[in-house]
Amino acid sequence: MKICIIGGGMAGIICAITAAASPENKITIYERQSSIGKKIAVTGNGKCNLSNRNVRDVSRFSSFDTDILKSFASDFDNDSCQAFYESIGIHTTYSRGGMYPLCGHAGSVVTMLGNRLGELGVRVVTDIYIDDIKESAGSYIVNNEKYDAVVLAFGGKAGIYGENSSCGIEIIKGLELTGVRPSPALTGIICKGDMKAISGVRTHAVVSLYDGDTHIYSDEGELQLADNGLSGIPIFNLTNHLPYNMGPDNDIKIHVDFAPEIIKEKLLEIFSESKKSYPDRSMSMVMLGILNGKLAGYILKTAGIEGEKAIKNVDDKVINNLVGLIKNHVFIYDSLRNYKNAQVMRGGVRLTEINGNYESKNYPGIFMIGEMLDVSGECGGYNLYFAYHSGRSVGQVLAGMK
Ligand SMILES: Cc1cc2nc3c(=O)[nH]c(=O)nc-3n(C[C@H](O)[C@H](O)[C@H](O)COP(=O)(O)OP(=O)(O)OC[C@H]3O[C@@H](n4cnc5c(N)ncnc54)[C@H](O)[C@@H]3O)c2cc1C
């Protein structure tokens, strides 16, 4: 079978390596960059978080078509993913549930994947932007060549490609595929209001996403505060759970618990004890024992308490309000940071367009894989896992293994 894969990212590469198991397959990857796997090289802070022990947990992924996603996810399996990488010589190890290459270097993963493609005789054509596919009597014409199967693996706009990346959208339009409006995800959130006073603070927190009074998602980890918004892995993960197609009716807020280790009652007790034991101690000093100093000053100001004021002169009601601000500080969502700062593109081609083998329902012989589909995962290896899983599944179909 003559196969072409448009896009040499993780999804396209895994698909090619797998499909090449059948010696009858003649495979070409078309890649618009000067080399394949450029995004892989920047993943996981250069360490390439390939997968995660928890890939079966579908709540780590999001898609507009939740039920279809669940049916795909029933097949997610980290062990076979690990076995695959090991089988091609990319040995692996784990850190906090995330699977990484043993060599600890994303660039080496790209080199090894490229080498494997070479060993298997996969043709890689770089510096070519494919923007057209034509149907021709049961086959498809791509770049003036006839193919029996075409795999779309364009990826998304996030990260190194930036705002203006069209990521194969011309083809998607030509095929009239329905999509979910794309947006950046796994990125920072810009908030309303001036946050300069806490810019640069990093602190452990629980962050919760709300639309009005409806709780959507919570996560815990290191929160990073910037002069105009929130960032850090727990915030990145929240962005993967924002409502789709947000409009003026949405009322998005991020509730932050700055002291998740202590329950509210215990915190009240700490202030009450301080009042008894150190009545002349300033509120700033008391707060220093609980929170990061910069953050403490900001919260005191928000509560309308002068930092120099002795705790004995602060009314219990005011302290109660202060504790409320520590345990449940509300930031108002304004917008997301742009694609350049994002790790994934959320949205893309709807899962309703494909069958269980990632094959187009309307165009038999055309497959869609990876980030161009409306599936996005949290931080932790879930997106490279989905690229692997979808690429591997289609490769197996093309190699007659499924
Ligand atoms: C900074 C950063 C860090 C990340 N870290 C992690 C991590 O550690 N773990 C994790 O799971 N995920 C991570 N991700 C997300 C993950 O990298 C992607 O979800 C995944 O690589 C998507 O793979 P893909 O093959 O679907 O798409 P891509 O990697 O985007 O590949 C698509 C390829 O298609 C090419 N292309 C597009 N259109 C055309 C066209 N018309 N013609 C020819 N070629 C075309 C592109 O140039 C590109 O090479 C990270 C992302 C970023 C930006």
The ligand as a Gaussian input file, in Angstrom:
#p B3LYP/6-31G(d) Opt

LIG

0 1
 C        6.766000      23.628000      24.958000
 C        5.933000      22.381000      24.881000
 C        6.166000      21.355000      25.790000
 C        5.383000      20.211000      25.743000
 N        5.661000      19.194000      26.606000
 C        4.957000      18.055000      26.551000
 C        5.298000      16.936000      27.360000
 O        6.329000      16.924000      28.045000
 N        4.481000      15.838000      27.305000
 C        3.383000      15.794000      26.500000
 O        2.669000      14.798000      26.526000
 N        3.088000      16.797000      25.675000
 C        3.847000      17.926000      25.659000
 N        3.550000      18.941000      24.799000
 C        2.456000      18.735000      23.814000
 C        2.933000      17.767000      22.704000
 O        4.212000      18.175000      22.277000
 C        1.980000      17.760000      21.504000
 O        0.671000      17.554000      21.917000
 C        2.381000      16.655000      20.534000
 O        3.728000      16.776000      20.182000
 C        1.503000      16.697000      19.299000
 O        2.039000      15.828000      18.342000
 P        1.443000      15.845000      16.867000
 O        2.278000      14.910000      16.074000
 O       -0.008000      15.640000      16.905000
 O        1.657000      17.341000      16.381000
 P        2.987000      18.220000      16.121000
 O        4.063000      17.832000      17.028000
 O        2.524000      19.637000      16.117000
 O        3.430000      17.791000      14.676000
 C        2.733000      18.169000      13.531000
 C        3.726000      18.309000      12.409000
 O        3.041000      18.576000      11.191000
 C        3.743000      19.570000      10.467000
 N        2.739000      20.200000       9.576000
 C        1.641000      20.893000       9.959000
 N        0.917000      21.247000       8.889000
 C        1.568000      20.734000       7.814000
 C        1.290000      20.751000       6.421000
 N        0.192000      21.332000       5.937000
 N        2.163000      20.143000       5.558000
 C        3.288000      19.526000       6.058000
 N        3.581000      19.477000       7.371000
 C        2.724000      20.065000       8.245000
 C        4.283000      20.480000      11.545000
 O        5.387000      21.239000      11.092000
 C        4.656000      19.486000      12.629000
 O        5.990000      19.047000      12.518000
 C        4.332000      20.083000      24.794000
 C        4.129000      21.114000      23.868000
 C        4.917000      22.251000      23.893000
 C        4.683000      23.326000      22.885000

